[in-house]
């Protein structure tokens, strides 16, 4: 069958709350590029609707009657993979459930509060539409529609541009700075689990909600040979350790004598994100210069493109994840267009390449 002309993204909204279904429908339908083809109160109703028309994207609650969202998600991915955005509340130990959703194949997560959900959805309309568009372009065996890149604040809102006077002279210690977004949780798991116990210090920005990063770090710490934890102000960058920026806070690298440490800072959204990859990469360019390796991975938008270019201009080595292994080839694509990527590689080859560049003279 030939592709649809000027395709509109068809969305199925699955949530047991009638108010949420209406709010999601109103918010998404306001974008001419998106059409909500149906809503469903539970997975069984969703399955019946999918027999009539297969959506391009599903938004899915986790806690629903008759069948929980994770079970339904696993069935979708096993039988007919479709990009799924989980839209659910995230409180307490529910962050572990959200990790299970990502591991089961969810493209992204939108966290909604337990009260005032309809108002939250309307106030977050830009984020919701962007996530759905990115999901429609997710690589689940084949490419779909690319997500647009919108204007936003730059890293200037947090840090002045780097200069040759601010970076440390070349030392024997190197650091690896990584930025990722949509699809990044599983990509980071693959990368970090391939790192040896004595690898260079790693600092990461993965776009994810507040409270979620701590659970994500704990999960990776239990899987990888290296230590992985959420970053805190004053943490030193140490060999054999990866620090993950906490959700809703920017993380920057600063020089401390002959070593590096991180600071966790409040501030405006940069490139529409907090934490922002651009902020992290700019701080690494300023503090570490050619002692660093920058890696930009799967994700929507262009956060990190400018910062990675600043790292490369400061003498750092830089890598990008290639299109074939990205869930969403947005951030690496924009970084490559900006001239920030020195070498583009499949995900499976990134760990060895990062180690090689970090150890190069």
N, C-alpha and C positions, 0 to 999 in steps of 0.2 A: 504494500500500500504506500503511495507517495506521501511525503510529509505534508502536514497541514500548512497552508499559506498563512503567514503572519500568526503563528500559533499563540494562543492565549493559554496561560497556565491554568489547568483545571484542578481544583482543590476539593477534597472531601474532608469535612470537619467532623471529628469524632470526639464527643464530650458528653458526659451524663447530665450536665447543667444546661437547661434551655437558655438561660441568660448568657452563658459563655458562647453557646452555639450562635446566638443572634449577634452578639458583639463581634465575634470572629468573622461572621459573614459580612457584617456592615463594614468592618475595617478593611478586609481583603477585597471586597467587591468595589470599594471606592477607587481602586487602582484598575485602569482599563486593561492592564496586562494580565489581570488575574480574574478568574471566574469561579465562584463556589458552585460546584455542580450539585452538591447535596450535603446534608448534615445527618449525623446518626448519633443516637443516645448510647449505644453500646457496640462492641465489636460484631455481634451477630447481625444487627441492622446494617452495619458498615459492609459486612461481607455480602449481604443481599444486594446492596446498592452497587457494589463493585462488579457484580455479575451483569449489571445493566450497562455500566460505563466505567472503564478503568481510569482513575484520576492520574494526573501527573505528580501530585503531591498529596500526602495525607497529614493533617495536624491531629495529634493523638494525645488524649489525656492518659494518665497511668492508672489512676484509681477509678474503676468503673464497675458496675454490677455485671454479673453473669460471667465475665471473663476480664482479667486484668489486662492493662495495656501492654505490658511486657510480653505476655504470652501471645497476644494478638500480633505484636510486632515480629516476634520470632516466626510465627506462621506466615506472615506476609513475606518475610525475607527468604523463607524456605520454599515457598510456592510460587510467588510472583513478585520479585523485588521491586519496590516502589519507594521513592524518597519519602521518608517520614520525619516530621518535625514533632518532637514531644513537647507539649505545652501543658505543664503541670506545676503544682505548688512544690516548693523546695524548702522544707524546714526539717530541722533535727536530722535523724538518720535517713531521711528520704534521699539525701545526696547519694547514698549507696545505690538506691534504686535507679537514680539517673545514670550512674556509671553503668549499671546493667543494661539500660536502654541504649547507650552508645555502643556497648560491646555487642548488643543484639543487632545493631545496624542502623540506629537512628542517625540522621545526618546532623541534627542540631537540637538544642534544647532552648525553649523559652520558659523562664520561670515566672509563674504568676502568683500573687499573694493569695492567702486564704480568704481575705475579705477585700471588698472593693475591686473585684476582678474585672467587671465590665469597664469601670473607669480606667483601670490600669491598661487594659487592652486598647482602649481608644487613645490614651496618652502615649502608648508605645507603638503607634501605627507604623512609623517609619521602620522600626526594628522588625516588626512582624512581617511587613511586606518584603523587606530585604532578605529575611531568612527564608521565606517561601520561595523567592526568586532564586536564591542560591541553591536551595534544595532541588529546584527544578533543573538546575544545571549540574547536579551532583553526578559523579561518575559511578554508576552502579552497573558496570558492564558495558555501558555505552554513553556517549555524551548527549546532553539535552540542551536546554537554552541557557546561555550565559547570563550571569547577574550583572546589573549595571554598577558603575562606580560613581558615587556621589561626592560633592564637595564637603569639606570638613576642616576642623582646626588642625594645624600642623604641630610638630613637636616644639615649635617656638613658644607655645603656650606654657611649656614646662621647663625647657632648658634652652640656653643660647646655643648657637651652632658651634660645632667643634673647631678647634684650631690646632695647629702643629705644636703650639706651646703647652697645651693641656695634657696631651697623651704621654704616658710613661715611655721612656726609652726601651728598646727591645730587651727583654729579660728571658730567663730560661722557663718562666712560668707563662703558660698561655691560658686563655679562657675561651669557651665556646658559648656564643649567644644564639638562642633559637627563638623564632617567632612562628606561631601557627594559629589557625582558627578552625573553620568548618572541616571536619574530618581529622583534626589534629590529635585528638585523644588517642586514637588507635595508632596513628603514625608515630606519635611520640613514644608510645609503649614499645613499638618495634625498634625505634632508634635507641632508646635508653637501655633496653634489654640486650642490645648488641655491644654495649660499652663495657670495657674491662674495668676491673676494680681500681686501677690507678690512672684512669683517664683524666684529662684536664678538667678543671672546674667548669660546670655548665650552669647557665642561668637562662630561664625560659619564660616567655609570655605566651600563654595559651588563652585565647578569648573564652572565658566561661564565667558564670555568675558567682557572686559572693557566696561563701560557705561551701561551694562546690570544689574549689581548688585544694582544700585541705584533704578531703576524701580522695580526690584524684592522686595527690601526692602519696598518701598512705597506700593506695592500691599499687602504684608504681614501685614504691619502696619495697613492697613484699614480692615483687616480680623480678626486679633488676638486681644485678650484682653490686651496683653502686647505691649509695644512700640518696634518697629522694625525699624532699620535704618542702613545705610551703615557706617562702622567704619571709624573714623578719628583719627589721632595721637593725644594723650592726652585724648581721651574719657575714662571716668571711667567705670568700670563694675558695674552696679547698678541692684538691684533687680527689677523685672518687666520689664527688657529691654533685647533685643537681638541685638547684633551688627554683621553685615555681612561683611566679608572681601571684599574690593573692587576688582573688576576684574583687573588682571595684576599687583597686588601688594601683597606682603606677609604681613600678619598680625600676630603680636606676642603679647603675654600678658607679662607685666612686673609688678614688685612689686613697689608700691608707698606708703611707710610707712606701714600702716596697711590695705591698700586697693590695688586694682589692676587697671591697665589701659592698653590701647592698644597702640601699635606703628605700623604705616603703613610704610613698608620699600620696597625699590627697591632691586633687587638681581636676581641671576640666576634662571632658572627653576629648581625646586627641585621635584624629582619624576615626571619629565616632566610637572610640573604645576607651575603656579604663579597666584593666591595664592596656596600654598601647605598645605595640611592637616598635613603632617609630621612636617612642620615648626611650625604651630600653636600648635600642641600637644606637641612638644618638649618644646616650650616656657612655656606652662602650667605646664608641669612636673617640669621645673626649678623654676617657680615663685610660683606655688600654691601647688605642691606636693599632699598630701592627702586631701587637701581642694577642690579637683576637682573631677568631674565626666566626663569621656570621652565617647562619643557616635559616633560610626562609622556606616554610613548608605550606602544605595545603590550606586553603582558606579563601573566603570571599573578600572582595574589595581590594584596597591597595595599602592597607596598614603595613608598614615595614619597608616599603619600597624606597622611600626617601632616606630612612635611617640606614638601610643596608648600603645605599650609595655613599652615604657619609662615612660609613665604616670602610668601604673599599677605598675611598679617597684618602682616608687616614692611614692606609697601608695594610688594613686587615685583609685576610683571605675570605672569599665569600662563595656560598653554595646555594643553589635553588633546587627544590624538588621538581622533577619533570612532570609534564602534563599527564603522561600515561599512568603515573602512580598517585596522582592527586585525586581526592574526592571532588574538590572544587579548585580548578586551576585559575585562581584569581590573584592572590597575593604574589606567588612566584612569577606569574605572567607579567604583572605590573613592575615587579622588581627587575625582571629581565629587560623590559622595554626601557626602563630608566638607566640601563647600563650598570646596574648594581651587582649582577650575578656573574661571577667569574667562571663558574662551571655548573651546569645543570645535569642532575643525575636522578635515576630511579631511587625510590625510597630505600630499597635493599642495599644500595651502594653508598648512601649518605654517611652512615657511621664510620666506615673505613676511610672515606674521603676526609671527613672532619678530623679524624685522628691524624691522618697523613699531613694535612695542612697545618694542624696545630703543632706538629713535630718538625715541620720543615724549617730550615735555617733562614 
